[in-house]
Amino acid sequence: MTSRHWDVLIVGAGLSGIGAAHRIGSAAPDRDYAIFEARGAIGGTWDLFRYPGVRSDSDMHTLGYPFRPWTRRESIADGASIREYIRDTAAEHGIDRHIRFHHRVVAAAWSSAHARWTVEVEVGPERRTETHTCSFLYLCSGYYDYDHGHVVDFPGQERFRGRIVHPQHWPADLSYRGERVVVVGSGATAVTLVPSMAEDAAHVTMLQRSPTYIASRPDVDPLAERLRAHLPDRLAYRLVRGKNILTGTLVYRLCRRWPRRAARVLRDGVAGQLPDSVPLDPHFAPRYDPWDQRLCLVPNGDLFRALRDGRASVVTDGLESFTEHGVRLTSGEELAADVVVTATGLEMLAFGGIDLTVDGEAVDPGRQVVYKGMMFSGVPNLAWSLGYTNASWTLRSDLTARYVRRVLDHMRRHGHTTCLPRPRGAGARRSERPILDLSSGYVMRAADRLPKQGSRRPWRLHQNYLVELPAMRLSRVDDGSLLFSRTASAPDRSATTAPTR
C-alpha cells in the first residue's frame, strides 16, 4: 500500500489530460499534481485506436492546443501525427515527468471531514492496490469505454470461416491484402476504414443499416498555407484557429436553423462526387436532420474516390446473419467476405467507470446535474473534462481546464478547502436531456447512465464555444451555485512515499 497526497490528481494522459496539466501546472508551479494513466503510453484515444486510416474528424487548428501551435501541413491529421503532437507537448512542457503509467483508478471516496478524496489505484500488470489522496480530482479520461467497444451479437458468427474484428482493438497481425472486406457501419470509423482498406483489399463493401450525413473537405487549409508563409507560426495558428471557430459555429447554427436547406446542400455535395452506379438515395440520404447526429468528414473526398474507382461499394440493408463465406442481408442477398469489420460503435462510460462515493453514499452519474458542463451537483472538488459534440473536443476541454484553474486559484487565495456545486431555483431542474444532445446510437444507449443538464445557466451545457468563452473566462467563480467552504482538518503530508513511474 502506497500513500501519497496530491493537490490535484488528473486521470488520463490523453488530449484532455495533458492540456489540463499544462493549465494547472503553469499557473502554479508549486501545485503538486500527478497524472494517473491506466495504459502504458501518452495519447489516450489516439494511442488506443490503431485501425487503418485513423484520423481526426476535426481540424487540428481547433483540435490542437491553444498554447502550442499545430505546424504540420495537414489540417486533417492521421492518428500517429496527433499522438506524436500530444507526446511532444507533454515533453516540451515537462508534463511527462508527472505521469504515472499503468495506474488505473478504480474508486474514489470523498470525506467532507477531511476535505479530500481517497483514491484506490490498480498498479502494473499484476494490478497491485495502492491508495492515494488528493484535494481535487480531475477526470480527463473522456466518456468512452477503453476496454470494450459496442459489440452486436449477430447470429451465425461461429459459422463464419473468415475473421471478425472490431476497430477499437485492431489486431496487429491482420492482413487483408487481396481479401474481400465488409465493413459494417456508416459512422466516422466506417467512412475512414473503407477508403483506407480499399487501397490493399480486393474490394471493400460498406454495409450500413441507415446512411449518415457526410461532408468532404481538403486535408490542407489553403489559408493556413498562405499565412504560414508570411507570419510567425503562433500568429498564423491563432488566425486560422479563429477563422475555423467562427466558420464551424456559423455552419452549425445554419444547419439547425434551416435543416431542410442544409440537408439539401449536404446531399447535393455528395451527389456531385458519386459514380453513376451509386444512387444518392438510399445510400447517402439520411432520414434525420443535420447535426441530430455528428457530421462525418471525408478528407479530399477519399471515400467517394474509392467508390468511383470501383475499389469500394456501399450497400444499405440489414445484416440478418453470418454465413460460412460472408454475411446474409435482410433482403436475402449474401455478401462474400474474408474479413468482416464490425464498426458498430463505442460504449459510453461516465467518469471512466470509477466508483465514486461522497461521505459513504454512492454517486450515480445518471442522477447528477451538470454545472458548467464540468462539475456535478453534490460532488465536491471534482471536475470532468467533456468536449463538444458539434466542434473540436479540445475547444471545450481547454475551457474546462482554465475554469478549474480559476477555481483552484480562488480556493488558494481565500483559504477554502471545498467547492461544491449545489442546484438552486428553477434553472437547475433536471431536464430529460442527457449531457450530450445527440440522437446517435451510442448516446441513446447510454442516456440513462449519463449526467443531465438543467434549463438555464450555469446548469445548461451550450454547444457553442463563442457563447461559453466569455462565460467560462470572465464570469465570477463564486456565483452562488458553486459554494466554497473551509474544513479545519488538512491533508496529512507527513507520511508519503516517493512517486512511482
N, C-alpha and C positions, 0 to 999 in steps of 0.2 A: 504494500500500500504506500503510495507516494502522496504527500500532502503539500501543496503549494498554493499560495493565494496570488491571484492576478487582479489588477484593477479592471481590465476588460479581457474577456475571453471571446474570441471570434471563432465560429465554427464554419470551416470550409475555406480552402485555399484556391478558389476559382476566381472568376472575373470580379464578383462582388466582394469576396473576402480580401483580396489584395487591394482593391480600391478602398475598402473600409479601413484597412490597416494604415494606408497612406494618410487618409484624412485624420485618423485618430492619433497616429504617431507623430505626424509633422506638427500638429497643433500643440502637443505637449510631450516633448521628448522624454520627460521623466515619468510619463504614464506607463506603467508596467503592463504590457499586453502580450498575449500569445495567440497563435492561430492553430487550432487543432484540426487536422485533415485526416479523414478516415482512410484515404488511399495513400499511395506512396509517391505522388507527384503533384506538382502545381498545375492548375489548369481547369479543374472541375469538369464541367460538361465537355470542354474542348480537349481534355485529356481522355475522358471516358469514351466518347464516340469516335470510332476509327473506321466507319464504313466508307466505301468508295465515294469520293466526291464531297465528303462532308465539308460544309462551308457555312458562312454566316448568311442569314436572310435579312440582315440589316447592314447598312453601310458602315464601314469602320470609322468614319469621321464622327459618328454618334455612338457606335458600339465601343469605340476606344475611350480611353480615359481623358478627361479634360486637361489634366496636368501632364500628360505625356503624349505628344503628337504621334499619330499613325503616319509613317513616312513611306510606306511601300506604295507602289504604283496602283495596285489593285484596291479598289474601294470595297468590292465584294470579295472577301478573302477566304482561303481554304482553312480547314481546321488546324493544320500544322502551323501555319503562319500566325494564327490567333494564339495558339498555345505558346509559341515562342515569344510573342509580344507580351503575354501575361508573365511568363517566366523572367524575361528581360526587365520588365518593370519592377518585379519583386527584388531582383538582384541589384538594380540601379539604385533603389531607394532603401536598401538594407532590410527589406521586409522578410526576405527568405531566412534571415537569422532568427526570426521569431516563430517559424513554423515547426510544429511537432507532427511529423508524418506518422501514419498508422496509429493515430489516436482517434478512435471512434467514440463520440459522445452518445451514450445510450439513455442517460437520465439526468435530470437536474431538479433539485429541490430548493425552493426559496424559504428562507427563515426570516420573518419580519423582526424577530427579536434580535437577530444578529446582522440584519440588512445585508445578506449575501446569499449567493447560490452555492450549493454543494453539488458538484458535477461528477457523475460516475463515468469513467472512461475505460474502454477496452483497448489495450495497447499491444501492438505487434501481432504476428500471425497466430501466436498462442492465445491472444486475447486476454492477457492478464489484466486484472482490475486495478485501476488507480482512482484515487479520489482527489479532486482539486476544488478549490473555492474561488469565487470571483465576485466582484462588486457589481459588475454589469455583464450580461450575457447577450452576445450579438450573433444571431443566426444568419449565416450567409451561404447556406447550402442549397438555396433555391427551393423549388416545390416539386421536383421530380424524384421518384424513387430510383436511386442509382443502382440498386441491386436487381430490380425486376422491371422489365417493360410490360406493356399491356399485351397479354397473350390470349388469342382467341382459340378455343379448343375445337378446331374444325374436325368434323367427322372423317374417319378413314386415314388419319395421318400415319398410322402404323403400317399401312399398306404401301405407302409411297417409297419407291426404291431410290429416289434421289435424296437431296439434302435440304433440310428446312432450317433457315437461320432467321434470327431477329436482329435488326440493325443495331440495337443497343449493346449487344455483346457479339460483335463481329469476329468470327474465328480467323485467326491469323493464317491458318493452313488452307483456307478455302480458295480453290482455283475454279474459275468459271470461264476460262478462255475456251472459246468454241462450243460453249454449252448453251442450252436453251434455258432462259431465266424468266420466271414470272414474279413480278413484284406486286404484292397485294397491298393496296393502299393508294391514296390520292393526295396526301398532305405533303408538307415540306420535305420530309425524308424521302418519300417515294419519288417526287419530281427531281430530287437530287440524285438518287440512285440510278434511275433509268438511263439518262444520257451518259453517266459515268461508266456504268457497267456495259452499255452498248458499244463502247469502244473496243472491247475484247470479246464479248459474248457472241455466240452465233446469232442470237436475237433476244430482245428483251420485251416482254409484254407487261404493261401496267394494267393490272386488273383492279378496277375501282367499283365500289358499290354506288357511289354518287360522286359527281365532279366537284372541283374546288376552283375558286377564282384564282387566276394566275396572271401575273404581270411580268413582262420582260424588260430588263434594263441593262445598260452596259456595265461591265465589271470595273471599268476605269472611268472616273469622273473627269470630264473634259475641263471643267472649271478648276478643279484641283491641280490638274497638269499645268494649266496656264499660270495659276497663282504661284505654284512652287518654283516656276522658272524665274520669277521676278521678286519674290518675297521670302523672308525667313520662314523656315518650316512651321514654327509655332504660330505666327500670324496667319499664314496660309491655312493652316489647320483650323484655326478659330473661325475664319471667314467661311470656309466650306462647311464646317460644323453648324454654324448659324444658319446658313442657306438651307441645309438639309433638314434642320429642325423646323424652320418655317414652312418649307415645301411639304414635308411629311404631315405636319399638323393641318395645313390647308387641305391637302388631298383627303385626309381622313374626315375632316368636317364636311367637305363637299359630298363625300360618299354617304355620310349619314344624313345629310340634309336632303339630297336628291338621289336616293338609292337606285331608282329605275334608270336615270340617266347614267349614273356611274356604272351600273351593270352593263348597259349597252356599250359604253366606251370600252370597258374591260373585255367584253365578248368580241367586239369589233377588232380590238388589238390582237386577240388570239386568232381570230378567223383569218386575218391577213397573213399569218405565218404557218397555217396548216396546209398540208398537201390536199389535193382534191379527194384522195381516198379516205380522209378522216373528216367526217362531218362535225360541225360545231356542236350540234345537238344530236345525241345526248352527252357527248364526251366532255364538252367544255362549257356547258350551260347550267350552272348551279341553280338550285331552287330556293336559295336563301338570298338575303341582301348582302352586298359587300360589307365586310367587316363584322357581320354576325359571327363569322369565324375569321381567323387570321389569314391575310392575303399571302399566297405563295409567290416567291420570287424566283425567276429563272434568269441567270446572268447570260447576256448575249443570245438569248433565245435558244440555249443549248438543247432543251427538251424538244422544241419544235424542229430543230435541225436534225435530230435523230429520227424523228417521225418522217421528215421529208426524204431522208436518205434511205429509209426502209430498214434501218437497224433496230427500230423500236416500233411498237404499236400500242394502241390503247383499246381496252375492252371495258364497257360499262355493263356490269352484270353482278349477280351474287355468286359467292362461292358455296356450292352445295356440299361438296366433299372432295377429299383427295382420292386419287386412283393410283394404281401402280406406277403409271407413267406421266402423271400430271395432276390436274385438277378438273373436276366436273362442275360446270356452271349451273345456275338455276334454270337457264334456258335449255339445258340438256347438252350443250356443246362441251367438248373436252379440250383443254389447253395442254399440249405436251410440254413437259418441263423436266430438266435435270436438276435445277436449283429453284427453290421457292423461297422468296424473302418476304416474311410477314411484317411489313411496315404498318402494323395495325395500331401504333400509337404508344404513348407513355402512360405510366401510372403516376398520379399526383400524390404527394406526401407532405402534409403540413408539418412544419418545424423539423424537417429532416427525420421524422419518426422518433424524435426524442420524447421520452415520457417526462412531462413537466408536472410538478406539484407546487402549490403555494400553501405553505403552512399546513401541509399534510393533505390538502384537497387536490385531487387530480384536475388538470386543466384539459378541458375538451375543446380542441381547436374549432369544431363546428358551432360552438356556442359563444365564441368570442366576437366582440365588436371591435373593428379595427380603428385605431386612432392614427390619423395622418398616413394611413397605408403602411404602418411600420410597427406600432405597438398595440397592445391589446388590453381591453378593459379588465381590471382586477389582477393584472400580471405585472408586478413591479420590475423595474431595472432590466427589461428585456426588449430587444428590437429584432425584427425580422426583415431581411432585405428582399424586396419584391420589385420586379421590373414592370415595364409597361407591356400591355398586350398588343398595342397598336403602334409601337415605336421601339427603338432600341432599348434593350434591358438596362444598359448602363446609365441612360439618362435618368431613370428614377432611382436606381441603386446608389448613384452618386449623390442625388438629392437627400436620400435617406442617411447616407454616411455623414454628410455635412450637418444634418439636423441632429444626429446622435452626438456628434462632436459638440454642437451648441448646448445640448442637454448636459453632457458631461462637464463642460466648462462652467455652466451655470451652477451645477451641484458643487463643484470645487470652490467657486468664488463665495458661495453662501453657506458652505459647510453642511450641505444636505447629503444624506446617505441613501435616500429612497426617492424615486419618481414613480408615480402610479397614475396611469390613465383611468379616469372614472367618468362614465357616461352620466350626463345630466340633461334634462329637458327633452323636448320632442325630437330635436335633431339627432339625438343619439339612439333613437329607437332602431332596433334591428330591422332591416328590410329583408325581403325574401331573396334578394340577390346575393350571390356569393361575392367574394372579394374580386374574382375575375369575371368580368361581364362579357362572356363569350358563350356561344352555343355549341362549341366544338365538343366532340365526344369525350375527350379526356377531361374537360372541365365539368361536363354534366355528370359524368360517372362519379366525380369526387365532390359534387356540390354540397352534400350534407356533411362532409368532413372538413370543409374549408371555412375560415372565418367569414363573417358577414360585415356589411357596411351599412352605416346609417343614412339618413336622408339629407343631412346638412353637414357642413364643415364643423369641426375637424374630423368627423366620423365618416365622411364620404370620400371615396377614392376617385379622384378625377383622372381620367385617361388623357391628360393634356399637360404637357411639360410647361407651356407658356403660362398656364393658369397656376400651376403648382410651384413654379420657380420663385415668384415673389412670396408666396405663402410659406414656403419652407425656408427661405433665406432671410426674410425680413420680419415675419410675424413674431410676437412675443412667445418666449418659451413657457413662461408661467402664465398660460392663457386661461386658467380656471378649470380646464379639463385635464391638464397634466398637473397633478398635485405633488408637492415636494415636502419632505419631512426629514428629521434627523433622529437617528437611533443612537442611544448612548453607547451600546456595545459595538466596538470597532473590530474589524477582522484582525485576527492574530497572525502576525507575520514572523513570529519568533521561530517557530518550528517548520522550517522549509527545507526542501532539498533542491539541489541544482536541477535545472530543467533538462529533460532528455530530448534528444533529437529523434 
